[in-house]
Amino acid sequence: MRKIILLAIFTITICTMIYSCQSESEIELASYVSNGKDIYIKYCQNCHGEKGEGLGQLAPPLTDSVFLKENKSQLACFIKNGVNKPMVINGKTYQEKMPSFPQLENIDIAQVIVYVTNSFGNKQGIYQHQLVESDLRNCK
């Protein structure tokens, strides 16, 4: 009887470990998303909405994964430096200026990018904070 109980405990422990453990990259992604959500709520949600729906003609939605994917290398520039040019998203032109957020560190920018590009129907994976510096050097 004792062997059966030990075998059951061992089996439950192994099964729990196999199914509850996340890889290092999954943990990193979850951490970026969690921290990015906090940053989004503080700096972005007022204009882009709780669900990334945007604000009418004033602020574009963040639900267009095609736009986000095609402009991923510019997202850090948009966040750090703001945007002062028309943008076409989902066939709609948005002309209002987006403010800059120079106070955000590179890690903050990376985390909010990961949150946005993995929320609101988007699934683009990780964007390492090391990419922010090189993307900012190439701002147009």
C-alpha positions, 0 to 999 in steps of 0.5 A: 500500500505504501508503494502505491501511495508513493508512486501516486505522489511521485506521478502527481509531482512529475505531472505537475512539474511537466505541465506547470513549468514554463520555459525561460522565454515564456516567463520572459514574455509573460514578465514583459506583458505584465510590466508592459500592461502597467506602463500602457495603463499609465501612459497609453490607455487614456487615448488608445483605450482599455482594449486598444480600440482607439479614440475615434478620429483622435487616436488610432486603434492598436488592434491592427496587427498588420500595421504593428508588424509592418512598423515594429521597428518604428514603434520605439520611435513613436513611443519615445519621440511621439508622432507628428505625421498622418498615419493610415491604420485599417484604411483610416487616416489619423492626423492628431499628434501623438505625444512623446514619452522621453521619460521612458527607459528602453526596457519600459518601451520594449515592455509596452511594445510587447504588451501591445503587440501581444494584446488586442488580438495581436500575437507577435512574441517578444521584442527584446529591450536591446532592440529599442536602442538600435531602433531609436538610432534609426528613427525616421 
